Amino acid sequence: MQTIPSIRRRRSAAAGLTALGVLAASQAVAAPDSTLATLAAHQAIAANVAQFALRDQGRWTELRNLFQPQGTIAVTWYSGPIDGFIEASRKMANDGSSQSKHWIGTPRIRVCGERALSETDVMIMARASVKSVELDITSYARFFDRFERSADGAWRILSRTAIYEKDRIDPVAPSLLFSLFYRFAGFDKYPAQYRHLAFGLEKNGYPLADGIIVSNSPHEAALKKSALEWSGCPATTP
């Protein structure tokens, strides 16, 4: 025959198990919600990154909406507020002084609350002419972005910095003049990571911006260290 104390102990244990079950269930529900929110952020940021190609189509209003009001961008030929970049890009398109195309890869994204970091492999393809020789220039780079979630819930770029790795130059059509031109063009005065792109820009009348960042440099390390501190994301071990 069960005593009253033993019955009370069993009831208490059952109540405790019920409470633990409710807690576990609530945590199980919360975890998927958090995961879904992170996945949604990744998708939104990836979609934003891909739409930088809108620049190649002259869709300026849509391009502007990818950035925060105070957004900035730093590339070989421009460094500053996004509005100035769009205005200069519009001028390039209108006067036909630059023909360029951007191939944009899949971004690597870290979301930390309302802030995020993204890094994306890109190819920048441009055309330039020297005398009678048409040249295609291909630059391999990365876009390193700081994102913030806006008040309307959209993820937008706070800053974008291009990091340059290497590039090449090729004649559009077979040319006997190309090898001679290449020998005397003076490419060596530019950093190896973007020397052909720099040459093409200057030939088209666009001076280089200050502070261009190249791959595996102290400036790249400093950029990423500052961004990581800003984001609040935990440091990762290489």
Buried (B, 14 or more C-beta within 10 A) or exposed (E): EEEEEEEEEEEEEEEEEEEEEEEEEEEEEEEEEEEEEBEEBBEBBBEBBBBBBBBBEEEBEEBBBBBBEEBBBBBBBBBEBBBEBBEBBBEBBEEEEBBBEBEBBEBEBBBBEEBBBBBBBBBBBBBBEBEEBBBBBBBBBBBBBBBBBEEEEEBBBBBBBBBBBBBEBEBEEEBEEBEEBBEEBEBEEBEEBBBBBBBBBBBBEBEBBEEBBBEEBEEBEEBBEEBBEBBEBEEEEE
